[in-house]
Amino acid sequence: MSNAETPRANCMACAHRNTTLAAGRCEPGDRCLIARSGRQIERFLRLNPEFALDCLQDAFWERRAIAVRYAPVEAVRTLAHDTDEAVRRAVVTRLPPDELMAFISDSDREVRITVASRLLPTSLHVMLGDPDYLVRQHVAQRIPHGSLSRLVHDEDREVRKEVARRLPSFALPKMAGDEDPEVRAIAAARMLPDDAARMLDDPDWRVRLGAVERAPFDAIRVCVGDEDQDVREQAWARLNEIRSKDTT
């Protein structure tokens, strides 16, 4: 933003002109509490956090949201039901994880995503049915393995890809028949060797490539004639690796 476009508040109308301004702790157009500029408000409160508490009930949503970052947690709790989603997002970043259950059904998905990123892992099962796939994706990244299998058949492939990245290897055959080849490829690349061998005839080359990296050496010999060059090269690379070990 050019200097001509930088919001500048009227210092003569500011109650802090004889205190923070006089002390050099604010600067018009750069660090200013009363400007309608999130950047200037952030810079002001970063240097003068003691003013944050008085901003929590401000009419300007951005001033409230920024103040949440610097105000005492006890005061931040009063904004749990703020009408602005940006303020509530800021609130859930400050509250202890064991106080976030009240936000699992928040109307704003970004609030719920933040909750899913910070909630105690043992409590994440309550968000398995969230209507937004991005929320469920964050749940899949952190939920304990014992509950992860409940997302194996999630309707969204991005969620299932996270599941395939985290399921224990012995449980990955559950995803061998997934409709999406990217999901199957991730699973094949992490399966136990014998399970991976059963993926070597998958119709998608990405799945076969993942399987070649995990299947037993005897099983991958058939892949040296695979129709896909990457699969053939990976099969030869693994076979040459074992041959090199045998000669040393």
C-alpha positions as CSV (number, residue, x, y, z in Angstrom):
1,M,0.0,0.0,0.0
2,S,1.5,3.4,-1.0
3,N,1.8,6.2,1.5
4,A,-1.1,8.0,-0.2
5,E,-3.4,5.0,0.4
6,T,-2.2,4.3,4.0
7,P,-5.1,5.0,6.4
8,R,-4.2,7.8,8.8
9,A,-6.3,8.5,11.9
10,N,-6.8,12.0,13.3
11,C,-4.4,12.2,16.3
12,M,-6.3,15.2,17.6
13,A,-9.3,13.0,18.2
14,C,-7.3,10.3,20.0
15,A,-7.2,10.0,23.7
16,H,-3.6,8.7,23.6
17,R,-2.1,11.7,21.9
18,N,-0.6,13.0,25.1
19,T,0.6,9.6,26.3
20,T,1.6,7.0,23.8
21,L,2.1,9.5,21.0
22,A,4.1,11.8,23.1
23,A,6.3,8.8,24.3
24,G,6.9,7.6,20.7
25,R,4.9,4.4,21.3
26,C,2.6,5.0,18.4
27,E,3.0,6.6,15.0
28,P,0.3,7.9,12.6
29,G,0.1,5.7,9.6
30,D,2.2,2.9,11.1
31,R,1.3,2.0,14.7
32,C,-2.1,3.3,15.5
33,L,-4.9,2.0,17.7
34,I,-7.7,4.1,16.3
35,A,-7.0,3.7,12.6
36,R,-9.2,1.3,10.6
37,S,-6.2,-0.7,9.6
38,G,-5.5,-4.2,11.0
39,R,-1.8,-3.8,10.3
40,Q,-1.5,-0.6,12.3
41,I,-3.6,-1.9,15.1
42,E,-1.5,-5.1,15.3
43,R,1.7,-3.0,15.4
44,F,0.3,-0.8,18.1
45,L,-0.9,-3.6,20.4
46,R,2.3,-5.6,19.9
47,L,4.2,-2.6,21.4
48,N,1.4,-1.7,23.8
49,P,-0.4,-4.9,24.9
50,E,-1.8,-3.3,28.0
51,F,-4.4,-1.6,25.8
52,A,-5.8,-4.9,24.5
53,L,-8.2,-5.5,27.3
54,D,-10.1,-2.2,26.6
55,C,-10.5,-3.1,22.9
56,L,-12.3,-6.4,23.5
57,Q,-15.7,-4.7,23.3
58,D,-14.8,-2.3,20.5
59,A,-17.4,-1.9,17.8
60,F,-14.8,-2.6,15.1
61,W,-14.5,-6.4,14.6
62,E,-10.9,-6.3,13.5
63,R,-9.8,-4.3,16.6
64,R,-11.5,-7.0,18.7
65,A,-9.9,-9.8,16.8
66,I,-6.4,-8.4,17.2
67,A,-6.9,-7.5,20.8
68,V,-7.8,-11.2,21.5
69,R,-4.1,-12.0,20.7
70,Y,-2.8,-9.8,23.5
71,A,-5.5,-9.7,26.2
72,P,-5.5,-12.0,29.2
73,V,-7.1,-15.4,28.6
74,E,-9.6,-14.8,31.3
75,A,-11.0,-11.8,29.4
76,V,-10.8,-13.5,26.0
77,R,-13.4,-16.0,27.2
78,T,-16.0,-13.3,27.1
79,L,-15.9,-13.2,23.3
80,A,-16.6,-16.9,22.9
81,H,-20.0,-16.0,21.3
82,D,-18.9,-12.9,19.4
83,T,-21.0,-12.2,16.3
84,D,-17.9,-12.0,14.0
85,E,-16.2,-15.3,13.0
86,A,-12.8,-13.7,12.8
87,V,-13.0,-12.8,16.5
88,R,-14.1,-16.3,17.4
89,R,-11.2,-17.8,15.3
90,A,-8.8,-15.7,17.4
91,V,-10.5,-16.8,20.6
92,V,-10.1,-20.5,19.8
93,T,-6.3,-20.0,19.2
94,R,-6.0,-18.6,22.8
95,L,-8.2,-20.9,24.9
96,P,-6.7,-24.1,26.4
97,P,-7.5,-27.2,24.3
98,D,-9.8,-28.6,27.0
99,E,-12.1,-25.6,26.6
100,L,-12.7,-25.9,22.9
101,M,-15.6,-28.4,22.9
102,A,-18.0,-25.5,23.0
103,F,-16.9,-24.6,19.4
104,I,-17.2,-27.9,17.7
105,S,-20.5,-26.8,16.1
106,D,-19.5,-23.2,15.3
107,S,-21.1,-22.0,12.1
108,D,-17.8,-20.9,10.6
109,R,-15.7,-23.7,9.2
110,E,-12.4,-21.9,9.9
111,V,-13.3,-21.8,13.5
112,R,-14.0,-25.5,13.5
113,I,-10.8,-26.2,11.6
114,T,-8.8,-24.4,14.2
115,V,-10.6,-26.4,16.9
116,A,-9.8,-29.6,15.1
117,S,-6.1,-28.5,15.0
118,R,-6.0,-27.8,18.7
119,L,-8.6,-30.1,20.4
120,L,-7.2,-32.9,22.6
121,P,-6.8,-35.9,20.2
122,T,-8.8,-38.1,22.5
123,S,-11.8,-35.7,22.0
124,L,-11.6,-35.5,18.2
125,H,-14.1,-38.3,17.6
126,V,-16.9,-35.8,18.2
127,M,-15.9,-34.1,15.0
128,L,-15.8,-37.2,12.7
129,G,-19.2,-36.3,11.3
130,D,-18.5,-32.6,10.6
131,P,-20.2,-31.6,7.3
132,D,-17.1,-29.9,5.9
133,Y,-14.4,-32.1,4.4
134,L,-11.6,-29.7,5.4
135,V,-12.6,-30.1,9.1
136,R,-12.6,-33.9,8.7
137,Q,-9.3,-33.7,7.0
138,H,-7.8,-32.0,10.0
139,V,-9.4,-34.5,12.3
140,A,-7.9,-37.3,10.2
141,Q,-4.4,-35.8,10.7
142,R,-4.6,-35.9,14.5
143,I,-7.2,-38.4,15.7
144,P,-5.8,-41.5,17.5
145,H,-5.3,-44.6,15.3
146,G,-8.0,-46.5,17.1
147,S,-10.7,-44.1,15.7
148,L,-9.1,-43.4,12.4
149,S,-10.7,-46.4,10.6
150,R,-14.1,-44.7,11.0
151,L,-12.9,-42.4,8.2
152,V,-11.8,-45.1,5.8
153,H,-15.0,-44.7,3.7
154,D,-15.3,-40.9,4.0
155,E,-17.1,-39.4,1.0
156,D,-14.1,-37.1,0.3
157,R,-10.9,-38.4,-1.2
158,E,-8.7,-35.8,0.6
159,V,-9.9,-37.1,3.9
160,R,-9.3,-40.7,2.8
161,K,-5.8,-39.8,1.6
162,E,-5.0,-38.6,5.1
163,V,-6.3,-41.8,6.5
164,A,-4.1,-43.8,4.1
165,R,-1.1,-41.8,5.3
166,R,-1.8,-42.6,8.9
167,L,-3.4,-46.0,9.3
168,P,-1.0,-48.6,10.6
169,S,0.4,-50.7,7.8
170,F,-1.4,-53.9,8.9
171,A,-4.8,-52.0,8.5
172,L,-4.2,-50.6,5.0
173,P,-5.8,-53.5,3.1
174,K,-9.1,-51.8,4.2
175,M,-8.2,-49.2,1.5
176,A,-7.1,-51.6,-1.2
177,G,-10.4,-51.3,-3.0
178,D,-10.8,-47.5,-2.7
179,E,-12.3,-45.9,-5.8
180,D,-9.7,-43.3,-6.0
181,P,-6.2,-44.4,-7.4
182,E,-4.4,-41.7,-5.4
183,V,-5.8,-43.1,-2.2
184,R,-4.8,-46.6,-3.2
185,A,-1.3,-45.5,-4.2
186,I,-0.7,-44.0,-0.8
187,A,-1.9,-47.1,0.8
188,A,0.1,-49.4,-1.4
189,A,3.3,-47.6,-0.7
190,R,2.8,-48.2,3.1
191,M,1.3,-51.7,3.1
192,L,3.0,-54.7,4.6
193,P,5.0,-56.5,1.8
194,D,2.6,-59.4,1.2
195,D,-0.4,-57.0,1.1
196,A,1.5,-54.7,-1.3
197,A,2.1,-57.7,-3.6
198,R,-1.6,-58.0,-4.1
199,M,-1.7,-54.4,-5.5
200,L,0.8,-55.1,-8.3
201,D,-2.0,-55.8,-10.8
202,D,-3.9,-52.6,-10.0
203,P,-5.1,-50.9,-13.2
204,D,-3.6,-47.6,-12.2
205,W,0.2,-47.2,-12.7
206,R,0.5,-45.0,-9.6
207,V,-0.8,-47.8,-7.4
208,R,1.5,-50.3,-9.0
209,L,4.5,-48.0,-8.5
210,G,3.7,-47.6,-4.8
211,A,3.3,-51.4,-4.5
212,V,6.6,-52.1,-6.2
213,E,8.4,-50.1,-3.5
214,R,7.0,-52.4,-0.7
215,A,6.3,-55.8,-2.3
216,P,8.7,-58.7,-1.8
217,F,11.5,-59.0,-4.4
218,D,10.1,-62.3,-5.9
219,A,6.7,-60.6,-6.4
220,I,8.0,-57.6,-8.3
221,R,9.9,-59.6,-10.9
222,V,6.7,-59.5,-13.0
223,C,6.9,-55.7,-13.0
224,V,10.0,-55.5,-15.1
225,G,7.7,-55.9,-18.1
226,D,5.1,-53.4,-16.8
227,E,3.5,-51.2,-19.5
228,D,4.5,-48.1,-17.5
229,Q,8.1,-46.9,-17.6
230,D,8.2,-45.6,-14.1
231,V,7.0,-48.9,-12.7
232,R,9.5,-50.9,-14.8
233,E,12.4,-48.6,-13.7
234,Q,11.4,-48.9,-10.1
235,A,11.2,-52.7,-10.3
236,W,14.6,-52.9,-11.9
237,A,16.1,-50.5,-9.3
238,R,14.9,-52.7,-6.4
239,L,16.0,-55.9,-8.1
240,N,19.4,-54.4,-8.8
241,E,19.6,-53.3,-5.2
242,I,19.1,-56.8,-3.8
243,R,21.6,-58.2,-6.3
244,S,24.2,-55.6,-5.2
245,K,23.7,-56.7,-1.6
246,D,24.0,-60.4,-2.5
247,T,27.4,-59.7,-4.1
248,T,28.9,-57.8,-1.2
